[in-house]
């Protein structure tokens, strides 16, 4: 494994840990919000927005790690019967399509973020700029596209198995 791939895989792992921390934050905000609402009769200001933003960030920060681990859903009805050359080709094509789709979505989300920033769109209670949230998610989608692209190259070169079931491995 080259040093650049190793660094990228560590970045994906760090993003997955960040996803876990965000999930803990969302859980904590939910708990505090419920306690404040029913125990103190005063809802947590901005709690819904924190949860809403956090849920989106959980998905986008976990995505590159999921792609690198090959943990996405696969249908293996016929794949088990494919010869190795066809298996390598289908893996390459599907990962290349995944990279292209992630890149396209990242581009469109970035443009939407620019539009939201241009119109000074902010969340209702916390006043967080919606454009910055969208552009942050766009950057995470670019990382996901790079993860797919790296998987496509590996599928073509067949440097690693098509699936990895070892816990904690990339």
ROSE-4610 file (N, C-alpha, C; in Angstrom, 1 decimal, always signed):
// ROSE-4610
residu = [X/X/X/X/X/X/X/X/X/X/X/X/X/X/X/X/X/X/X/X/X/X/X/X/X/X/X/X/X/X/X/X/X/X/X/X/X/X/X/X/X/X/X/X/X/X/X/X/X/X/X/X/X/X/X/X/X/X/X/X/X/X/X/X/X/X/X/X/X/X/X/X/X/X/X/X/X/X/X/X/X/X/X/X/X/X/X/X/X/X/X/X/X/X/X/X/X/X/X/X/X/X/X/X/X/X/X/X/X/X/X/X/X/X/X/X/X/X/X/X/X/X/X/X/X/X/X/X/X/X/X/X/X/X/X/X/X/X/X/X/X/X/X/X/X/X/X/X/X/X/X/X/X/X/X/X/X/X/X/X/X/X/X/X/X/X/X/X/X/X/X/X/X/X/X/X/X/X/X/X/X/X/X/X/X/X/X/X/X/X/X/X/X/X/X/X/X/X/X/X/X/X/X/X/X/X/X/X/X/X/X/X/X/X/X/X/X/X/X/X/X/X/X/X/X/X/X/X/X/X/X/X/X/X/X/X/X/X/X/X/X/X/X/X/X/X/X/X/X/X/X/X/X/X/X/X/X/X/X/X/X/X/X/X/X/X/X/X/X/X/X/X/X/X/X/X/X/X/X/X/X/X/X/X/X/X/X/X/X/X/X/X/X/X/X/X/X/X/X/X/X/X/X/X/X/X/X/X/X/X/X/X/X/X/X/X/X/X/X/X/X/X/X/X/X/X/X/X/X/X/X/X/X/X/X/X/X/X/X/X/X/X/X/X/X/X/X/X/X/X/X/X/X/X/X/X/X/X/X/X/X/X/X/X/X/X/X/X/X/X/X/X/X/X/X/X/X/X/X/X/X/X/X/X/X/X/X/X/X/X/X/X/X/X/X/X/X/X/X/X/X/X/X/X/X/X/X/X/X/X/X/X/X/X/X/X/X/X/X/X/X/X/X/X/X/X/X/X/X/X/X/X/X/X/X/X/X/X/X/X/X/X/X/X/X/X/X/X/X/X/X/X/X/X/X/X/X/X/X/X/X/X/X/X/X/X/X/X/X/X/X/X/X/X/X/X/X/X/X/X/X/X/X/X/X/X/X/X/X/X/X/X/X/X/X/X/X/X/X/X/X/X/X/X/X/X/X/X/X/X]
num = [1/1/1/2/2/2/3/3/3/4/4/4/5/5/5/6/6/6/7/7/7/8/8/8/9/9/9/10/10/10/11/11/11/12/12/12/13/13/13/14/14/14/15/15/15/16/16/16/17/17/17/18/18/18/19/19/19/20/20/20/21/21/21/22/22/22/23/23/23/24/24/24/25/25/25/26/26/26/27/27/27/28/28/28/29/29/29/30/30/30/31/31/31/32/32/32/33/33/33/34/34/34/35/35/35/36/36/36/37/37/37/38/38/38/39/39/39/40/40/40/41/41/41/42/42/42/43/43/43/44/44/44/45/45/45/46/46/46/47/47/47/48/48/48/49/49/49/50/50/50/51/51/51/52/52/52/53/53/53/54/54/54/55/55/55/56/56/56/57/57/57/58/58/58/59/59/59/60/60/60/61/61/61/62/62/62/63/63/63/64/64/64/65/65/65/66/66/66/67/67/67/68/68/68/69/69/69/70/70/70/71/71/71/72/72/72/73/73/73/74/74/74/75/75/75/76/76/76/77/77/77/78/78/78/79/79/79/80/80/80/81/81/81/82/82/82/83/83/83/84/84/84/85/85/85/86/86/86/87/87/87/88/88/88/89/89/89/90/90/90/91/91/91/92/92/92/93/93/93/94/94/94/95/95/95/96/96/96/97/97/97/98/98/98/99/99/99/100/100/100/101/101/101/102/102/102/103/103/103/104/104/104/105/105/105/106/106/106/107/107/107/108/108/108/109/109/109/110/110/110/111/111/111/112/112/112/113/113/113/114/114/114/115/115/115/116/116/116/117/117/117/118/118/118/119/119/119/120/120/120/121/121/121/122/122/122/123/123/123/124/124/124/125/125/125/126/126/126/127/127/127/128/128/128/129/129/129/130/130/130/131/131/131/132/132/132/133/133/133/134/134/134/135/135/135/136/136/136/137/137/137/138/138/138/139/139/139/140/140/140/141/141/141/142/142/142/143/143/143/144/144/144/145/145/145/146/146/146/147/147/147/148/148/148/149/149/149/150/150/150/151/151/151/152/152/152/153/153/153/154/154/154/155/155/155/156/156/156/157/157/157/158/158/158/159/159/159/160/160/160/161/161/161/162/162/162/163/163/163/164/164/164/165/165/165/166/166/166/167/167/167/168/168/168/169/169/169/170/170/170]
x = [+0.8/+0.0/+0.9/+0.6/+1.4/+1.2/+2.1/+1.9/+0.7/+0.4/-0.7/-2.0/-2.1/-3.3/-3.5/-2.4/-2.5/-3.0/-2.5/-2.9/-4.4/-4.8/-6.2/-7.1/-6.7/-7.4/-7.5/-6.4/-6.5/-7.4/-7.5/-8.4/-9.9/-10.1/-11.5/-11.8/-10.8/-11.1/-11.3/-10.6/-10.8/-12.2/-12.6/-14.0/-15.0/-14.8/-15.7/-15.8/-14.6/-14.6/-15.4/-15.2/-15.9/-17.4/-17.8/-19.2/-19.7/-19.0/-19.4/-19.5/-18.6/-18.7/-19.9/-20.2/-21.4/-22.6/-22.6/-23.8/-23.9/-22.8/-22.9/-23.5/-23.0/-23.5/-25.0/-25.5/-26.9/-27.7/-27.2/-27.8/-27.9/-26.8/-26.8/-27.8/-27.8/-28.8/-30.2/-30.5/-31.8/-32.2/-31.2/-31.5/-31.7/-30.9/-31.0/-32.3/-32.6/-33.9/-35.1/-35.1/-36.2/-36.3/-35.2/-35.2/-35.6/-35.1/-35.5/-37.0/-37.5/-38.9/-39.9/-39.6/-40.6/-40.2/-39.0/-38.6/-38.6/-38.1/-38.0/-39.1/-39.9/-40.9/-40.3/-39.1/-38.4/-37.6/-38.0/-37.3/-35.9/-35.0/-33.6/-33.7/-33.2/-33.2/-32.3/-32.8/-32.0/-31.7/-32.3/-32.1/-32.5/-33.6/-34.0/-33.0/-32.5/-31.6/-30.2/-29.8/-28.6/-28.7/-29.8/-30.1/-30.1/-30.8/-31.0/-29.7/-28.8/-27.5/-26.6/-26.7/-25.9/-26.2/-27.5/-27.8/-27.3/-27.3/-26.7/-25.2/-24.6/-23.1/-22.7/-23.5/-23.2/-23.1/-24.0/-24.0/-22.8/-22.6/-21.5/-20.1/-20.0/-18.6/-18.3/-19.4/-19.2/-19.0/-19.5/-19.6/-18.2/-17.1/-15.8/-15.3/-15.4/-15.0/-15.8/-17.1/-18.0/-17.6/-17.3/-16.9/-15.5/-14.6/-13.2/-13.3/-14.2/-14.3/-15.2/-15.7/-16.6/-17.8/-18.4/-19.5/-20.8/-20.8/-22.0/-22.8/-24.1/-24.9/-24.5/-24.3/-24.1/-25.0/-25.4/-26.2/-25.3/-25.3/-24.3/-25.0/-26.1/-26.8/-26.0/-25.4/-24.6/-23.1/-22.7/-21.3/-20.5/-21.0/-20.2/-19.9/-20.6/-20.3/-19.5/-19.1/-18.4/-16.9/-16.3/-14.9/-14.1/-12.9/-12.2/-12.0/-11.8/-11.6/-12.9/-14.0/-15.3/-15.6/-15.3/-15.5/-14.7/-13.4/-12.6/-13.2/-13.7/-14.2/-15.5/-16.4/-17.6/-17.3/-16.3/-15.9/-15.4/-14.6/-14.0/-15.1/-16.0/-17.1/-18.0/-18.4/-19.4/-18.7/-17.4/-16.8/-16.5/-16.2/-16.1/-17.4/-18.5/-19.8/-20.1/-19.8/-20.0/-19.2/-17.9/-17.1/-17.7/-18.1/-18.7/-20.0/-20.8/-22.1/-21.8/-20.8/-20.5/-19.9/-19.1/-18.5/-19.6/-20.5/-21.6/-22.5/-22.8/-23.6/-22.9/-21.6/-20.8/-20.8/-20.6/-20.7/-22.0/-23.1/-24.4/-24.7/-24.2/-24.4/-23.6/-22.4/-21.5/-22.2/-22.8/-23.5/-24.7/-25.4/-26.6/-26.1/-24.9/-24.3/-24.0/-23.4/-23.1/-24.4/-25.4/-26.7/-27.3/-27.2/-27.7/-26.9/-25.6/-24.7/-25.0/-25.3/-25.5/-26.8/-27.8/-29.1/-29.1/-27.9/-27.8/-28.8/-29.0/-29.9/-29.3/-30.0/-29.5/-30.6/-30.2/-31.2/-32.0/-33.2/-34.1/-33.7/-33.2/-32.9/-31.4/-30.6/-29.1/-28.4/-29.1/-28.6/-27.3/-27.2/-26.0/-26.2/-25.2/-25.4/-25.6/-26.7/-27.0/-26.1/-25.5/-24.6/-23.3/-22.8/-21.6/-21.8/-23.0/-23.4/-23.3/-24.0/-24.0/-22.6/-21.8/-20.5/-19.6/-19.8/-19.1/-19.4/-20.7/-21.2/-20.6/-20.5/-20.0/-18.5/-17.7/-16.3/-16.3/-17.2/-17.2/-17.6/-18.5/-18.8/-17.7/-16.8/-15.6/-14.7/-14.5/-13.7/-14.3/-15.7/-16.3/-16.1/-16.1/-15.8/-14.4/-13.4/-12.0/-11.9/-12.7/-12.7/-13.2/-14.3/-14.8/-13.7/-13.1/-12.0/-10.9/-10.5/-9.4/-9.8/-11.0/-11.6/-11.6/-11.9/-12.0/-10.6/-9.6/-8.2/-7.8/-8.1/-7.8/-8.5/-9.8/-10.5/-9.9/-9.4/-8.8/-7.4/-6.7/-5.4/-5.5/-6.7/-7.0/-6.0/-5.7/-4.8/-5.4/-6.7/-7.4/-8.6/-9.2/-10.4/-11.6/-12.6/-13.8/-14.5/-14.5/-15.1/-14.1/-14.3/-13.5/-14.4/-14.3/-15.1/-14.4/-13.1/-12.4/-12.8/-13.1/-13.5/-12.3/-12.5/-11.5/-10.5/-10.7/-9.7/-10.2/-9.3/-9.6/-9.3]
y = [-1.2/+0.0/+1.2/+2.2/+3.4/+4.3/+5.2/+6.1/+7.0/+7.4/+8.3/+7.6/+6.4/+5.6/+5.4/+5.2/+5.0/+6.3/+7.4/+8.7/+8.9/+8.6/+8.8/+7.9/+6.6/+5.7/+6.2/+6.8/+7.4/+8.5/+9.3/+10.4/+9.9/+8.8/+8.2/+7.7/+7.1/+6.6/+7.7/+8.8/+10.0/+10.6/+10.6/+11.1/+10.2/+8.9/+7.9/+8.1/+8.4/+8.7/+10.0/+11.0/+12.3/+12.0/+11.1/+10.7/+10.2/+9.3/+8.8/+9.9/+10.9/+12.0/+12.8/+13.0/+13.8/+13.0/+11.7/+10.9/+11.0/+11.0/+11.2/+12.6/+13.6/+15.0/+15.0/+14.4/+14.4/+13.7/+12.6/+11.8/+12.7/+13.4/+14.3/+15.4/+16.0/+17.1/+16.6/+15.4/+14.8/+14.6/+14.0/+13.8/+15.1/+16.0/+17.3/+18.0/+17.9/+18.5/+17.9/+16.6/+15.9/+16.3/+16.3/+16.6/+18.0/+19.0/+20.4/+20.6/+19.9/+20.1/+19.5/+18.3/+17.7/+17.9/+18.1/+18.3/+19.7/+20.6/+22.0/+22.9/+22.3/+23.0/+24.1/+23.9/+24.9/+24.2/+24.2/+23.4/+24.0/+23.1/+23.5/+24.4/+25.6/+26.5/+26.0/+25.8/+25.4/+23.9/+23.1/+21.7/+21.0/+21.3/+20.6/+20.9/+22.1/+22.5/+21.8/+21.6/+20.9/+19.5/+18.9/+17.5/+17.3/+18.2/+18.2/+18.3/+19.3/+19.4/+18.2/+17.8/+16.7/+15.4/+15.1/+13.9/+13.9/+15.1/+15.2/+14.9/+15.5/+15.4/+14.0/+13.3/+11.9/+11.1/+11.2/+10.5/+10.8/+12.1/+12.5/+12.2/+12.3/+12.0/+10.5/+9.7/+8.2/+7.6/+8.3/+7.8/+7.3/+8.1/+7.7/+6.4/+6.3/+5.1/+3.9/+4.0/+3.0/+2.5/+3.5/+3.1/+2.4/+2.9/+2.2/+0.8/+0.6/-0.8/-1.7/-1.1/-1.9/-2.4/-1.5/-1.8/-1.4/-0.9/-0.6/-1.9/-1.7/-2.9/-3.4/-4.7/-5.4/-6.6/-6.8/-7.9/-8.9/-10.1/-11.1/-12.4/-12.2/-13.3/-14.0/-13.3/-13.8/-13.6/-12.7/-12.3/-13.5/-14.4/-15.6/-16.5/-16.4/-17.2/-16.6/-15.3/-14.6/-15.0/-15.1/-15.4/-14.1/-14.3/-13.2/-12.0/-12.2/-11.0/-10.2/-10.8/-10.1/-9.5/-10.2/-9.6/-8.4/-8.4/-7.2/-6.1/-6.4/-5.3/-4.7/-5.6/-5.0/-4.2/-4.6/-3.8/-2.5/-2.5/-1.2/-0.3/-0.8/+0.0/+0.5/-0.3/+0.2/+1.2/+1.0/+2.1/+3.3/+3.2/+4.4/+5.2/+4.5/+5.1/+5.8/+5.1/+5.7/+7.0/+7.0/+8.2/+9.3/+9.0/+10.0/+10.6/+9.7/+10.2/+11.1/+10.6/+11.4/+12.8/+12.8/+14.0/+15.0/+14.4/+15.2/+15.8/+15.0/+15.4/+16.5/+16.3/+17.2/+18.6/+18.6/+19.8/+20.5/+19.8/+20.4/+20.9/+20.2/+20.7/+21.9/+22.0/+23.2/+24.4/+24.2/+25.3/+25.8/+24.8/+25.2/+25.9/+25.5/+26.2/+27.7/+27.8/+29.2/+30.0/+29.4/+30.1/+30.5/+29.6/+29.9/+31.0/+31.0/+32.0/+33.4/+33.4/+34.6/+35.3/+34.5/+35.0/+35.1/+34.8/+34.9/+34.1/+32.8/+31.9/+31.4/+31.4/+30.9/+30.1/+29.3/+28.5/+29.5/+29.0/+30.0/+30.4/+29.4/+29.8/+30.0/+29.2/+29.3/+30.3/+30.6/+31.6/+31.0/+29.7/+29.1/+29.3/+29.7/+29.9/+28.5/+28.4/+27.1/+26.8/+27.8/+27.6/+27.0/+27.3/+26.7/+25.2/+24.9/+23.5/+22.7/+23.3/+22.6/+22.4/+23.4/+23.3/+22.4/+22.3/+21.4/+19.9/+19.7/+18.4/+18.1/+19.1/+19.0/+18.5/+19.1/+18.6/+17.2/+16.8/+15.4/+14.5/+15.0/+14.2/+14.0/+15.0/+14.9/+13.9/+13.8/+12.8/+11.4/+11.3/+10.0/+9.7/+10.6/+10.4/+9.9/+10.5/+10.0/+8.6/+8.3/+6.9/+5.9/+6.2/+5.4/+5.2/+6.4/+6.3/+5.4/+5.5/+4.7/+3.2/+2.9/+1.6/+1.1/+1.9/+1.6/+1.2/+1.9/+1.6/+0.3/+0.1/-1.2/-2.3/-2.1/-3.2/-3.6/-2.6/-2.8/-3.5/-3.1/-3.7/-5.0/-5.1/-6.2/-6.3/-5.2/-5.1/-5.6/-5.7/-6.2/-6.9/-7.7/-8.4/-7.5/-8.0/-7.2/-6.8/-7.6/-7.3/-7.5/-6.7/-6.9/-7.0/-8.2/-8.5/-8.4/-8.0/-7.9/-6.6/-6.6/-5.4/-4.5/-3.2/-2.2/-2.1/-2.9/-2.8/-2.0/-1.5/-0.8/-1.5]
z = [+0.0/+0.0/+0.0/-0.9/-1.0/+0.2/+0.5/+1.6/+1.4/+0.1/-0.2/+0.1/-0.3/+0.0/+1.5/+2.2/+3.6/+4.3/+3.9/+4.4/+4.1/+2.9/+2.6/+3.4/+3.6/+4.4/+5.9/+6.4/+7.7/+7.8/+6.7/+6.7/+6.7/+6.0/+6.0/+7.4/+8.0/+9.4/+10.4/+10.2/+11.1/+10.9/+9.6/+9.4/+10.0/+9.9/+10.6/+12.1/+12.7/+14.1/+14.4/+13.5/+13.6/+13.5/+12.6/+12.5/+13.8/+14.5/+15.8/+16.8/+16.8/+17.8/+17.5/+16.2/+15.9/+16.3/+16.2/+16.6/+18.1/+18.9/+20.3/+20.6/+19.9/+20.1/+19.9/+18.8/+18.4/+19.5/+20.0/+21.1/+22.4/+22.7/+23.9/+23.7/+22.6/+22.3/+22.5/+21.9/+22.1/+23.5/+24.3/+25.7/+26.5/+26.3/+27.0/+26.6/+25.3/+24.8/+25.5/+25.6/+26.3/+27.7/+28.4/+29.8/+30.0/+29.2/+29.4/+29.1/+28.0/+27.6/+28.7/+29.1/+30.1/+31.5/+31.8/+33.2/+33.7/+32.8/+33.1/+32.4/+31.5/+30.8/+29.9/+29.5/+28.6/+27.5/+26.3/+25.3/+25.0/+24.5/+24.2/+22.9/+23.1/+21.9/+20.8/+19.6/+18.5/+18.5/+19.4/+19.4/+18.2/+17.6/+16.4/+15.2/+15.1/+14.1/+14.3/+15.5/+15.8/+15.4/+15.7/+15.3/+13.8/+13.2/+11.7/+11.0/+11.4/+10.8/+11.1/+12.4/+12.8/+12.0/+11.8/+11.1/+9.6/+9.0/+7.7/+7.7/+8.7/+8.8/+9.2/+9.9/+10.3/+9.0/+8.1/+6.8/+6.0/+5.8/+4.9/+5.4/+6.7/+7.3/+7.3/+7.4/+7.4/+6.0/+5.0/+3.6/+3.1/+3.2/+2.6/+3.2/+4.5/+5.2/+4.8/+4.7/+4.2/+2.8/+1.9/+0.6/+0.6/+1.3/+1.4/+1.9/+2.9/+3.5/+2.6/+1.6/+0.7/+1.4/+2.3/+3.1/+2.5/+1.3/+0.6/+0.2/+0.0/-0.3/-1.7/-1.8/-3.0/-3.2/-4.4/-4.7/-5.4/-4.8/-5.3/-5.9/-6.5/-7.1/-8.2/-9.1/-10.2/-10.0/-9.2/-9.1/-8.7/-7.8/-7.4/-8.5/-9.6/-10.8/-11.9/-11.7/-12.7/-12.7/-13.9/-13.9/-13.3/-12.9/-12.2/-13.1/-14.4/-15.3/-15.3/-15.5/-15.5/-14.1/-13.1/-11.7/-11.5/-12.0/-12.0/-12.8/-14.0/-14.9/-14.3/-13.7/-13.1/-11.9/-11.1/-9.9/-10.4/-11.4/-11.9/-12.4/-13.2/-13.8/-12.7/-11.8/-10.8/-9.9/-9.5/-8.7/-9.5/-10.8/-11.6/-11.7/-11.9/-11.9/-10.6/-9.5/-8.2/-8.0/-8.5/-8.4/-9.2/-10.4/-11.3/-10.6/-10.1/-9.5/-8.2/-7.4/-6.2/-6.6/-7.7/-8.2/-8.7/-9.4/-10.0/-8.8/-7.9/-6.8/-5.9/-5.7/-5.0/-5.7/-7.0/-7.8/-7.7/-7.8/-7.7/-6.3/-5.2/-3.9/-3.6/-4.2/-4.0/-4.6/-5.8/-6.5/-5.7/-5.1/-4.2/-3.0/-2.5/-1.3/-1.7/-2.9/-3.3/-3.4/-4.0/-4.1/-2.7/-1.8/-0.4/+0.2/+0.0/+0.6/-0.1/-1.4/-2.1/-1.5/-1.2/-0.6/+0.9/+1.5/+3.0/+3.7/+3.2/+3.9/+5.2/+6.3/+7.5/+8.2/+9.1/+9.9/+10.8/+11.1/+11.8/+13.2/+14.0/+15.4/+15.6/+15.1/+15.4/+14.4/+13.3/+12.3/+11.7/+11.5/+10.8/+9.3/+8.6/+7.1/+6.5/+5.8/+5.1/+4.0/+3.4/+2.3/+2.8/+3.9/+4.5/+4.8/+5.3/+5.6/+4.3/+3.2/+1.9/+1.4/+1.4/+0.9/+1.7/+3.0/+3.8/+3.4/+3.1/+2.7/+1.3/+0.5/-0.9/-0.8/+0.1/+0.2/+0.7/+1.6/+2.0/+0.9/+0.0/-1.2/-2.2/-2.3/-3.1/-2.5/-1.2/-0.6/-0.8/-0.8/-1.1/-2.6/-3.5/-4.9/-5.1/-4.3/-4.4/-3.8/-2.8/-2.2/-3.3/-4.0/-5.1/-6.2/-6.5/-7.6/-7.2/-5.9/-5.5/-5.5/-5.1/-5.1/-6.6/-7.5/-9.0/-9.4/-9.1/-9.5/-8.8/-7.6/-6.9/-7.5/-7.9/-8.5/-9.9/-10.6/-11.9/-11.7/-10.6/-10.4/-9.5/-8.9/-8.0/-6.9/-6.2/-5.1/-3.8/-3.8/-2.5/-2.9/-2.0/-2.3/-2.5/-3.2/-3.4/-2.2/-1.1/+0.1/+1.2/+2.3/+3.5/+4.7/+5.3/+6.5/+7.8/+7.7/+9.0/+9.7/+11.0/+11.7/+11.9/+11.6/+11.8/+10.7/+9.7/+8.6/+7.5/+6.7/+5.5/+4.2]
